Amino acid sequence: MHFGARYERRYRIEPTADKFTVFGPHDEDVAVHPTREEAEQEIERCLQEDARSEMAKILVDTAIKSYMDMFRVNRETAREEISHAAQVID
């Protein structure tokens, strides 16, 4: 999975002395690497993690909506039940 230039909007690399610092979408320091190539690989890892996180949010939202429809409960109740169920599953 290659994310290409997308990272330019969310992540950036800045040279600092003899290292390269990766900054995240909220200007937080993500990591410091000795080469630009390693910094770019860090961004690829971050983007993959972001994509997985977004997909997880979509899946959880779908589960909550389905639970609400199935049992005719409000969102908070559905979220609590699903959260509880997720904690007991290995």
Distance bins in CASP14 RR format, pairs under 12 A and 6 or more apart:
PFRMAT RR
TARGET T0000
AUTHOR 0000-0000-0000
RMODE 2
METHOD distances of the structure
MODEL  1
1 44 0 0 0 0 1 0 0 0 0 0 0
1 45 0 0 0 0 0 1 0 0 0 0 0
1 47 0 0 0 0 1 0 0 0 0 0 0
1 48 1 0 0 1 0 0 0 0 0 0 0
1 49 0 0 0 0 0 1 0 0 0 0 0
1 50 0 0 0 0 0 1 0 0 0 0 0
1 51 1 0 0 1 0 0 0 0 0 0 0
1 52 0 0 0 0 0 1 0 0 0 0 0
1 55 0 0 0 0 0 1 0 0 0 0 0
2 40 0 0 0 0 0 1 0 0 0 0 0
2 41 0 0 0 0 0 1 0 0 0 0 0
2 43 0 0 0 0 0 1 0 0 0 0 0
2 44 1 0 0 1 0 0 0 0 0 0 0
2 47 0 0 0 0 1 0 0 0 0 0 0
2 48 0 0 0 0 1 0 0 0 0 0 0
2 51 0 0 0 0 0 1 0 0 0 0 0
3 9 0 0 0 0 0 1 0 0 0 0 0
3 10 0 0 0 0 1 0 0 0 0 0 0
3 11 0 0 0 0 1 0 0 0 0 0 0
3 40 0 0 0 0 0 1 0 0 0 0 0
3 41 0 0 0 0 0 1 0 0 0 0 0
3 43 1 0 0 1 0 0 0 0 0 0 0
3 44 1 0 0 1 0 0 0 0 0 0 0
3 45 0 0 0 0 0 1 0 0 0 0 0
3 46 0 0 0 0 1 0 0 0 0 0 0
3 47 1 0 1 0 0 0 0 0 0 0 0
3 48 1 0 0 1 0 0 0 0 0 0 0
3 49 0 0 0 0 0 1 0 0 0 0 0
3 50 0 0 0 0 1 0 0 0 0 0 0
3 51 1 0 0 1 0 0 0 0 0 0 0
4 10 0 0 0 0 0 1 0 0 0 0 0
4 11 0 0 0 0 0 1 0 0 0 0 0
4 40 0 0 0 0 1 0 0 0 0 0 0
4 43 0 0 0 0 1 0 0 0 0 0 0
4 44 0 0 0 0 1 0 0 0 0 0 0
4 47 0 0 0 0 1 0 0 0 0 0 0
4 48 0 0 0 0 0 1 0 0 0 0 0
5 11 0 0 0 0 0 1 0 0 0 0 0
5 12 0 0 0 0 0 1 0 0 0 0 0
5 40 0 0 0 0 0 1 0 0 0 0 0
5 43 0 0 0 0 0 1 0 0 0 0 0
5 47 0 0 0 0 0 1 0 0 0 0 0
6 25 0 0 0 0 0 1 0 0 0 0 0
6 43 0 0 0 0 1 0 0 0 0 0 0
6 44 0 0 0 0 0 1 0 0 0 0 0
6 46 0 0 0 0 0 1 0 0 0 0 0
6 47 1 0 0 1 0 0 0 0 0 0 0
6 48 0 0 0 0 0 1 0 0 0 0 0
6 50 0 0 0 0 1 0 0 0 0 0 0
6 51 0 0 0 0 1 0 0 0 0 0 0
7 13 0 0 0 0 1 0 0 0 0 0 0
7 22 0 0 0 0 1 0 0 0 0 0 0
7 23 0 0 0 0 0 1 0 0 0 0 0
7 24 0 0 0 0 1 0 0 0 0 0 0
7 25 0 0 0 0 1 0 0 0 0 0 0
7 30 0 0 0 0 0 1 0 0 0 0 0
7 39 0 0 0 0 0 1 0 0 0 0 0
7 40 0 0 0 0 1 0 0 0 0 0 0
7 41 0 0 0 0 0 1 0 0 0 0 0
7 42 0 0 0 0 1 0 0 0 0 0 0
7 43 1 0 1 0 0 0 0 0 0 0 0
7 44 1 0 0 1 0 0 0 0 0 0 0
7 45 0 0 0 0 0 1 0 0 0 0 0
7 46 1 0 0 1 0 0 0 0 0 0 0
7 47 1 0 1 0 0 0 0 0 0 0 0
7 48 0 0 0 0 0 1 0 0 0 0 0
7 50 0 0 0 0 1 0 0 0 0 0 0
7 51 0 0 0 0 0 1 0 0 0 0 0
8 23 0 0 0 0 0 1 0 0 0 0 0
8 24 0 0 0 0 0 1 0 0 0 0 0
8 25 0 0 0 0 0 1 0 0 0 0 0
8 40 0 0 0 0 0 1 0 0 0 0 0
8 43 0 0 0 0 1 0 0 0 0 0 0
8 47 0 0 0 0 0 1 0 0 0 0 0
9 24 0 0 0 0 0 1 0 0 0 0 0
9 25 0 0 0 0 1 0 0 0 0 0 0
9 43 0 0 0 0 0 1 0 0 0 0 0
9 47 0 0 0 0 0 1 0 0 0 0 0
9 50 0 0 0 0 0 1 0 0 0 0 0
10 22 0 0 0 0 0 1 0 0 0 0 0
10 23 0 0 0 0 1 0 0 0 0 0 0
10 24 1 0 0 1 0 0 0 0 0 0 0
10 25 1 0 1 0 0 0 0 0 0 0 0
10 26 0 0 0 0 1 0 0 0 0 0 0
10 27 0 0 0 0 0 1 0 0 0 0 0
10 28 0 0 0 0 0 1 0 0 0 0 0
10 30 0 0 0 0 0 1 0 0 0 0 0
10 43 0 0 0 0 1 0 0 0 0 0 0
10 46 0 0 0 0 1 0 0 0 0 0 0
10 47 1 0 0 1 0 0 0 0 0 0 0
10 49 0 0 0 0 0 1 0 0 0 0 0
10 50 1 0 0 1 0 0 0 0 0 0 0
10 51 0 0 0 0 0 1 0 0 0 0 0
10 54 0 0 0 0 0 1 0 0 0 0 0
11 20 0 0 0 0 0 1 0 0 0 0 0
11 21 0 0 0 0 0 1 0 0 0 0 0
11 22 1 0 0 1 0 0 0 0 0 0 0
11 23 1 0 0 1 0 0 0 0 0 0 0
11 24 1 0 1 0 0 0 0 0 0 0 0
11 25 1 0 0 1 0 0 0 0 0 0 0
11 26 0 0 0 0 0 1 0 0 0 0 0
11 27 0 0 0 0 0 1 0 0 0 0 0
11 28 0 0 0 0 0 1 0 0 0 0 0
11 29 0 0 0 0 0 1 0 0 0 0 0
11 30 1 0 0 1 0 0 0 0 0 0 0
11 31 0 0 0 0 0 1 0 0 0 0 0
11 39 0 0 0 0 1 0 0 0 0 0 0
11 40 0 0 0 0 1 0 0 0 0 0 0
11 41 0 0 0 0 0 1 0 0 0 0 0
11 42 0 0 0 0 1 0 0 0 0 0 0
11 43 1 0 1 0 0 0 0 0 0 0 0
11 44 0 0 0 0 1 0 0 0 0 0 0
11 45 0 0 0 0 0 1 0 0 0 0 0
11 46 1 0 0 1 0 0 0 0 0 0 0
11 47 1 0 0 1 0 0 0 0 0 0 0
11 48 0 0 0 0 0 1 0 0 0 0 0
11 49 0 0 0 0 0 1 0 0 0 0 0
11 50 0 0 0 0 1 0 0 0 0 0 0
12 20 0 0 0 0 0 1 0 0 0 0 0
12 21 0 0 0 0 1 0 0 0 0 0 0
12 22 1 0 0 1 0 0 0 0 0 0 0
12 23 1 0 1 0 0 0 0 0 0 0 0
12 24 1 0 0 1 0 0 0 0 0 0 0
12 25 0 0 0 0 1 0 0 0 0 0 0
12 26 0 0 0 0 0 1 0 0 0 0 0
12 27 0 0 0 0 1 0 0 0 0 0 0
12 28 0 0 0 0 0 1 0 0 0 0 0
12 29 0 0 0 0 0 1 0 0 0 0 0
12 30 0 0 0 0 1 0 0 0 0 0 0
12 36 0 0 0 0 0 1 0 0 0 0 0
12 39 0 0 0 0 1 0 0 0 0 0 0
12 40 0 0 0 0 0 1 0 0 0 0 0
12 42 0 0 0 0 0 1 0 0 0 0 0
12 43 0 0 0 0 1 0 0 0 0 0 0
12 46 0 0 0 0 0 1 0 0 0 0 0
13 19 0 0 0 0 0 1 0 0 0 0 0
13 20 1 0 1 0 0 0 0 0 0 0 0
13 21 1 0 0 1 0 0 0 0 0 0 0
13 22 1 0 1 0 0 0 0 0 0 0 0
13 23 1 0 0 1 0 0 0 0 0 0 0
13 24 0 0 0 0 0 1 0 0 0 0 0
13 29 0 0 0 0 0 1 0 0 0 0 0
13 30 0 0 0 0 1 0 0 0 0 0 0
13 31 0 0 0 0 0 1 0 0 0 0 0
13 32 0 0 0 0 0 1 0 0 0 0 0
13 33 0 0 0 0 1 0 0 0 0 0 0
13 35 0 0 0 0 0 1 0 0 0 0 0
13 36 1 0 0 1 0 0 0 0 0 0 0
13 37 0 0 0 0 0 1 0 0 0 0 0
13 38 0 0 0 0 1 0 0 0 0 0 0
13 39 1 0 1 0 0 0 0 0 0 0 0
13 40 1 0 0 1 0 0 0 0 0 0 0
13 41 0 0 0 0 0 1 0 0 0 0 0
13 42 0 0 0 0 1 0 0 0 0 0 0
13 43 1 0 0 1 0 0 0 0 0 0 0
13 44 0 0 0 0 0 1 0 0 0 0 0
13 46 0 0 0 0 0 1 0 0 0 0 0
14 20 1 0 0 1 0 0 0 0 0 0 0
14 21 1 0 1 0 0 0 0 0 0 0 0
14 22 0 0 0 0 1 0 0 0 0 0 0
14 23 1 0 0 1 0 0 0 0 0 0 0
14 24 0 0 0 0 0 1 0 0 0 0 0
14 27 0 0 0 0 0 1 0 0 0 0 0
14 29 0 0 0 0 1 0 0 0 0 0 0
14 30 0 0 0 0 0 1 0 0 0 0 0
14 31 0 0 0 0 0 1 0 0 0 0 0
14 32 0 0 0 0 0 1 0 0 0 0 0
14 33 0 0 0 0 0 1 0 0 0 0 0
14 36 0 0 0 0 0 1 0 0 0 0 0
14 39 0 0 0 0 1 0 0 0 0 0 0
15 21 1 0 0 1 0 0 0 0 0 0 0
15 22 0 0 0 0 0 1 0 0 0 0 0
15 23 0 0 0 0 0 1 0 0 0 0 0
15 32 0 0 0 0 0 1 0 0 0 0 0
15 33 0 0 0 0 0 1 0 0 0 0 0
15 34 0 0 0 0 0 1 0 0 0 0 0
15 35 0 0 0 0 0 1 0 0 0 0 0
15 36 1 0 0 1 0 0 0 0 0 0 0
15 39 0 0 0 0 1 0 0 0 0 0 0
16 22 0 0 0 0 0 1 0 0 0 0 0
16 23 0 0 0 0 0 1 0 0 0 0 0
16 29 0 0 0 0 1 0 0 0 0 0 0
16 31 0 0 0 0 0 1 0 0 0 0 0
16 32 1 0 0 1 0 0 0 0 0 0 0
16 33 0 0 0 0 0 1 0 0 0 0 0
16 34 0 0 0 0 0 1 0 0 0 0 0
16 36 0 0 0 0 0 1 0 0 0 0 0
16 39 0 0 0 0 0 1 0 0 0 0 0
17 32 0 0 0 0 1 0 0 0 0 0 0
17 34 0 0 0 0 0 1 0 0 0 0 0
18 32 0 0 0 0 0 1 0 0 0 0 0
18 33 0 0 0 0 0 1 0 0 0 0 0
18 34 1 0 0 1 0 0 0 0 0 0 0
18 35 0 0 0 0 1 0 0 0 0 0 0
18 36 0 0 0 0 0 1 0 0 0 0 0
19 29 0 0 0 0 0 1 0 0 0 0 0
19 31 0 0 0 0 1 0 0 0 0 0 0
19 32 1 0 1 0 0 0 0 0 0 0 0
19 33 1 0 0 1 0 0 0 0 0 0 0
19 34 1 0 1 0 0 0 0 0 0 0 0
19 35 0 0 0 0 1 0 0 0 0 0 0
19 36 0 0 0 0 1 0 0 0 0 0 0
19 38 0 0 0 0 1 0 0 0 0 0 0
19 39 0 0 0 0 1 0 0 0 0 0 0
19 42 0 0 0 0 0 1 0 0 0 0 0
20 29 0 0 0 0 0 1 0 0 0 0 0
20 30 0 0 0 0 0 1 0 0 0 0 0
20 31 0 0 0 0 1 0 0 0 0 0 0
20 32 1 0 0 1 0 0 0 0 0 0 0
20 33 1 0 1 0 0 0 0 0 0 0 0
20 34 1 0 0 1 0 0 0 0 0 0 0
20 35 1 0 0 1 0 0 0 0 0 0 0
20 36 1 0 1 0 0 0 0 0 0 0 0
20 37 0 0 0 0 1 0 0 0 0 0 0
20 38 1 0 0 1 0 0 0 0 0 0 0
20 39 1 1 0 0 0 0 0 0 0 0 0
20 40 0 0 0 0 1 0 0 0 0 0 0
20 41 0 0 0 0 0 1 0 0 0 0 0
20 42 0 0 0 0 1 0 0 0 0 0 0
20 43 0 0 0 0 0 1 0 0 0 0 0
21 27 0 0 0 0 0 1 0 0 0 0 0
21 28 0 0 0 0 0 1 0 0 0 0 0
21 29 1 0 0 1 0 0 0 0 0 0 0
21 30 0 0 0 0 1 0 0 0 0 0 0
21 31 1 0 0 1 0 0 0 0 0 0 0
21 32 1 0 1 0 0 0 0 0 0 0 0
21 33 0 0 0 0 1 0 0 0 0 0 0
21 34 0 0 0 0 0 1 0 0 0 0 0
21 36 0 0 0 0 0 1 0 0 0 0 0
21 38 0 0 0 0 0 1 0 0 0 0 0
21 39 1 0 0 1 0 0 0 0 0 0 0
21 42 0 0 0 0 1 0 0 0 0 0 0
21 43 0 0 0 0 0 1 0 0 0 0 0
22 28 0 0 0 0 1 0 0 0 0 0 0
22 29 1 0 0 1 0 0 0 0 0 0 0
22 30 1 0 1 0 0 0 0 0 0 0 0
22 31 1 0 1 0 0 0 0 0 0 0 0
22 32 1 0 0 1 0 0 0 0 0 0 0
22 33 1 0 0 1 0 0 0 0 0 0 0
22 35 0 0 0 0 0 1 0 0 0 0 0
22 36 0 0 0 0 0 1 0 0 0 0 0
22 38 0 0 0 0 1 0 0 0 0 0 0
22 39 1 0 1 0 0 0 0 0 0 0 0
22 40 0 0 0 0 1 0 0 0 0 0 0
22 41 0 0 0 0 1 0 0 0 0 0 0
22 42 1 0 1 0 0 0 0 0 0 0 0
22 43 1 0 1 0 0 0 0 0 0 0 0
22 44 0 0 0 0 0 1 0 0 0 0 0
22 45 0 0 0 0 1 0 0 0 0 0 0
22 46 1 0 0 1 0 0 0 0 0 0 0
22 47 0 0 0 0 0 1 0 0 0 0 0
23 29 1 0 0 1 0 0 0 0 0 0 0
23 30 1 0 0 1 0 0 0 0 0 0 0
23 31 0 0 0 0 1 0 0 0 0 0 0
23 32 0 0 0 0 0 1 0 0 0 0 0
23 39 0 0 0 0 0 1 0 0 0 0 0
23 42 0 0 0 0 0 1 0 0 0 0 0
23 43 0 0 0 0 1 0 0 0 0 0 0
23 46 0 0 0 0 0 1 0 0 0 0 0
24 30 1 0 1 0 0 0 0 0 0 0 0
24 31 0 0 0 0 1 0 0 0 0 0 0
24 39 0 0 0 0 0 1 0 0 0 0 0
24 42 0 0 0 0 0 1 0 0 0 0 0
24 43 0 0 0 0 1 0 0 0 0 0 0
24 46 1 0 0 1 0 0 0 0 0 0 0
24 47 0 0 0 0 0 1 0 0 0 0 0
24 49 0 0 0 0 0 1 0 0 0 0 0
24 50 0 0 0 0 1 0 0 0 0 0 0
25 43 0 0 0 0 0 1 0 0 0 0 0
25 46 0 0 0 0 1 0 0 0 0 0 0
25 47 0 0 0 0 0 1 0 0 0 0 0
25 50 0 0 0 0 1 0 0 0 0 0 0
28 46 0 0 0 0 0 1 0 0 0 0 0
29 39 0 0 0 0 0 1 0 0 0 0 0
29 42 0 0 0 0 0 1 0 0 0 0 0
30 39 0 0 0 0 1 0 0 0 0 0 0
30 41 0 0 0 0 0 1 0 0 0 0 0
30 42 1 0 0 1 0 0 0 0 0 0 0
30 43 0 0 0 0 1 0 0 0 0 0 0
30 45 0 0 0 0 1 0 0 0 0 0 0
30 46 1 0 0 1 0 0 0 0 0 0 0
30 47 0 0 0 0 0 1 0 0 0 0 0
30 49 0 0 0 0 0 1 0 0 0 0 0
30 50 0 0 0 0 0 1 0 0 0 0 0
31 38 0 0 0 0 1 0 0 0 0 0 0
31 39 1 0 0 1 0 0 0 0 0 0 0
31 40 0 0 0 0 0 1 0 0 0 0 0
31 41 0 0 0 0 1 0 0 0 0 0 0
31 42 1 0 1 0 0 0 0 0 0 0 0
31 43 0 0 0 0 1 0 0 0 0 0 0
31 45 0 0 0 0 1 0 0 0 0 0 0
31 46 0 0 0 0 1 0 0 0 0 0 0
32 38 0 0 0 0 1 0 0 0 0 0 0
32 39 0 0 0 0 1 0 0 0 0 0 0
32 42 0 0 0 0 1 0 0 0 0 0 0
33 39 1 0 1 0 0 0 0 0 0 0 0
33 40 0 0 0 0 1 0 0 0 0 0 0
33 41 0 0 0 0 1 0 0 0 0 0 0
33 42 1 0 0 1 0 0 0 0 0 0 0
33 43 0 0 0 0 0 1 0 0 0 0 0
33 45 0 0 0 0 0 1 0 0 0 0 0
34 41 0 0 0 0 0 1 0 0 0 0 0
34 42 0 0 0 0 0 1 0 0 0 0 0
35 41 0 0 0 0 1 0 0 0 0 0 0
35 42 0 0 0 0 0 1 0 0 0 0 0
36 42 0 0 0 0 0 1 0 0 0 0 0
36 43 0 0 0 0 0 1 0 0 0 0 0
37 43 0 0 0 0 0 1 0 0 0 0 0
37 44 0 0 0 0 0 1 0 0 0 0 0
38 44 0 0 0 0 0 1 0 0 0 0 0
38 45 0 0 0 0 0 1 0 0 0 0 0
39 45 0 0 0 0 0 1 0 0 0 0 0
39 46 0 0 0 0 0 1 0 0 0 0 0
40 46 0 0 0 0 0 1 0 0 0 0 0
40 47 0 0 0 0 0 1 0 0 0 0 0
41 47 0 0 0 0 0 1 0 0 0 0 0
41 48 0 0 0 0 0 1 0 0 0 0 0
42 48 0 0 0 0 0 1 0 0 0 0 0
42 49 0 0 0 0 0 1 0 0 0 0 0
43 49 0 0 0 0 0 1 0 0 0 0 0
43 50 0 0 0 0 0 1 0 0 0 0 0
44 50 0 0 0 0 0 1 0 0 0 0 0
44 51 0 0 0 0 0 1 0 0 0 0 0
45 51 0 0 0 0 0 1 0 0 0 0 0
45 52 0 0 0 0 0 1 0 0 0 0 0
46 52 0 0 0 0 0 1 0 0 0 0 0
46 53 0 0 0 0 0 1 0 0 0 0 0
47 53 0 0 0 0 0 1 0 0 0 0 0
47 54 0 0 0 0 0 1 0 0 0 0 0
48 54 0 0 0 0 0 1 0 0 0 0 0
48 55 0 0 0 0 0 1 0 0 0 0 0
49 55 0 0 0 0 0 1 0 0 0 0 0
49 56 0 0 0 0 0 1 0 0 0 0 0
50 56 0 0 0 0 0 1 0 0 0 0 0
50 57 0 0 0 0 0 1 0 0 0 0 0
51 57 0 0 0 0 0 1 0 0 0 0 0
51 58 0 0 0 0 0 1 0 0 0 0 0
52 58 0 0 0 0 0 1 0 0 0 0 0
52 59 0 0 0 0 0 1 0 0 0 0 0
53 59 0 0 0 0 0 1 0 0 0 0 0
53 60 0 0 0 0 0 1 0 0 0 0 0
54 60 0 0 0 0 0 1 0 0 0 0 0
54 61 0 0 0 0 0 1 0 0 0 0 0
55 61 0 0 0 0 0 1 0 0 0 0 0
55 62 0 0 0 0 0 1 0 0 0 0 0
56 62 0 0 0 0 0 1 0 0 0 0 0
56 63 0 0 0 0 0 1 0 0 0 0 0
56 86 0 0 0 0 0 1 0 0 0 0 0
57 63 0 0 0 0 0 1 0 0 0 0 0
57 64 0 0 0 0 0 1 0 0 0 0 0
58 64 0 0 0 0 0 1 0 0 0 0 0
58 65 0 0 0 0 0 1 0 0 0 0 0
59 65 0 0 0 0 0 1 0 0 0 0 0
59 66 0 0 0 0 0 1 0 0 0 0 0
59 82 0 0 0 0 0 1 0 0 0 0 0
59 86 0 0 0 0 0 1 0 0 0 0 0
60 66 0 0 0 0 0 1 0 0 0 0 0
60 67 0 0 0 0 0 1 0 0 0 0 0
60 75 0 0 0 0 0 1 0 0 0 0 0
60 78 0 0 0 0 0 1 0 0 0 0 0
60 79 0 0 0 0 1 0 0 0 0 0 0
60 82 1 0 0 1 0 0 0 0 0 0 0
60 83 0 0 0 0 1 0 0 0 0 0 0
60 85 0 0 0 0 0 1 0 0 0 0 0
60 86 0 0 0 0 1 0 0 0 0 0 0
61 67 0 0 0 0 0 1 0 0 0 0 0
61 68 0 0 0 0 0 1 0 0 0 0 0
61 75 0 0 0 0 1 0 0 0 0 0 0
61 78 0 0 0 0 0 1 0 0 0 0 0
61 79 0 0 0 0 1 0 0 0 0 0 0
61 82 0 0 0 0 0 1 0 0 0 0 0
62 68 0 0 0 0 0 1 0 0 0 0 0
62 69 0 0 0 0 0 1 0 0 0 0 0
62 78 0 0 0 0 0 1 0 0 0 0 0
62 82 0 0 0 0 0 1 0 0 0 0 0
63 69 0 0 0 0 0 1 0 0 0 0 0
63 70 0 0 0 0 0 1 0 0 0 0 0
63 75 0 0 0 0 0 1 0 0 0 0 0
63 78 0 0 0 0 1 0 0 0 0 0 0
63 79 0 0 0 0 1 0 0 0 0 0 0
63 81 0 0 0 0 1 0 0 0 0 0 0
63 82 1 0 1 0 0 0 0 0 0 0 0
63 83 0 0 0 0 0 1 0 0 0 0 0
63 85 0 0 0 0 1 0 0 0 0 0 0
63 86 0 0 0 0 1 0 0 0 0 0 0
64 70 0 0 0 0 0 1 0 0 0 0 0
64 71 0 0 0 0 0 1 0 0 0 0 0
64 73 0 0 0 0 1 0 0 0 0 0 0
64 74 0 0 0 0 0 1 0 0 0 0 0
64 75 1 0 0 1 0 0 0 0 0 0 0
64 76 0 0 0 0 1 0 0 0 0 0 0
64 77 0 0 0 0 1 0 0 0 0 0 0
64 78 1 0 1 0 0 0 0 0 0 0 0
64 79 1 0 1 0 0 0 0 0 0 0 0
64 80 0 0 0 0 1 0 0 0 0 0 0
64 81 0 0 0 0 1 0 0 0 0 0 0
64 82 1 0 0 1 0 0 0 0 0 0 0
64 83 0 0 0 0 1 0 0 0 0 0 0
64 85 0 0 0 0 0 1 0 0 0 0 0
64 86 0 0 0 0 0 1 0 0 0 0 0
65 71 0 0 0 0 0 1 0 0 0 0 0
65 73 0 0 0 0 0 1 0 0 0 0 0
65 74 0 0 0 0 0 1 0 0 0 0 0
65 75 0 0 0 0 1 0 0 0 0 0 0
65 78 1 0 0 1 0 0 0 0 0 0 0
65 79 0 0 0 0 0 1 0 0 0 0 0
65 82 0 0 0 0 0 1 0 0 0 0 0
66 72 0 0 0 0 0 1 0 0 0 0 0
66 73 0 0 0 0 0 1 0 0 0 0 0
66 75 0 0 0 0 0 1 0 0 0 0 0
66 78 0 0 0 0 1 0 0 0 0 0 0
66 81 0 0 0 0 0 1 0 0 0 0 0
66 82 0 0 0 0 1 0 0 0 0 0 0
67 73 1 0 0 1 0 0 0 0 0 0 0
67 74 0 0 0 0 0 1 0 0 0 0 0
67 75 0 0 0 0 1 0 0 0 0 0 0
67 76 0 0 0 0 0 1 0 0 0 0 0
67 77 0 0 0 0 1 0 0 0 0 0 0
67 78 1 0 1 0 0 0 0 0 0 0 0
67 79 0 0 0 0 1 0 0 0 0 0 0
67 80 0 0 0 0 0 1 0 0 0 0 0
67 81 1 0 0 1 0 0 0 0 0 0 0
67 82 1 0 0 1 0 0 0 0 0 0 0
67 83 0 0 0 0 0 1 0 0 0 0 0
67 84 0 0 0 0 0 1 0 0 0 0 0
67 85 0 0 0 0 1 0 0 0 0 0 0
67 86 0 0 0 0 0 1 0 0 0 0 0
68 74 1 0 0 1 0 0 0 0 0 0 0
68 75 1 0 0 1 0 0 0 0 0 0 0
68 76 0 0 0 0 1 0 0 0 0 0 0
68 77 0 0 0 0 1 0 0 0 0 0 0
68 78 1 0 1 0 0 0 0 0 0 0 0
68 79 0 0 0 0 1 0 0 0 0 0 0
68 80 0 0 0 0 0 1 0 0 0 0 0
68 81 0 0 0 0 0 1 0 0 0 0 0
68 82 0 0 0 0 0 1 0 0 0 0 0
69 75 0 0 0 0 0 1 0 0 0 0 0
69 78 0 0 0 0 1 0 0 0 0 0 0
70 77 0 0 0 0 0 1 0 0 0 0 0
70 78 0 0 0 0 1 0 0 0 0 0 0
70 81 0 0 0 0 0 1 0 0 0 0 0
70 82 0 0 0 0 0 1 0 0 0 0 0
71 77 0 0 0 0 1 0 0 0 0 0 0
71 78 1 0 0 1 0 0 0 0 0 0 0
71 81 0 0 0 0 1 0 0 0 0 0 0
71 82 0 0 0 0 0 1 0 0 0 0 0
72 78 0 0 0 0 0 1 0 0 0 0 0
73 79 0 0 0 0 1 0 0 0 0 0 0
73 80 0 0 0 0 1 0 0 0 0 0 0
73 81 1 0 0 1 0 0 0 0 0 0 0
73 82 0 0 0 0 0 1 0 0 0 0 0
74 80 0 0 0 0 1 0 0 0 0 0 0
74 81 0 0 0 0 0 1 0 0 0 0 0
75 81 0 0 0 0 0 1 0 0 0 0 0
75 82 0 0 0 0 0 1 0 0 0 0 0
76 82 0 0 0 0 0 1 0 0 0 0 0
76 83 0 0 0 0 0 1 0 0 0 0 0
77 83 0 0 0 0 0 1 0 0 0 0 0
77 84 0 0 0 0 0 1 0 0 0 0 0
78 84 0 0 0 0 0 1 0 0 0 0 0
78 85 0 0 0 0 0 1 0 0 0 0 0
79 85 0 0 0 0 0 1 0 0 0 0 0
79 86 0 0 0 0 0 1 0 0 0 0 0
80 86 0 0 0 0 0 1 0 0 0 0 0
80 87 0 0 0 0 0 1 0 0 0 0 0
81 87 0 0 0 0 0 1 0 0 0 0 0
81 88 0 0 0 0 0 1 0 0 0 0 0
82 88 0 0 0 0 0 1 0 0 0 0 0
82 89 0 0 0 0 0 1 0 0 0 0 0
83 89 0 0 0 0 0 1 0 0 0 0 0
END
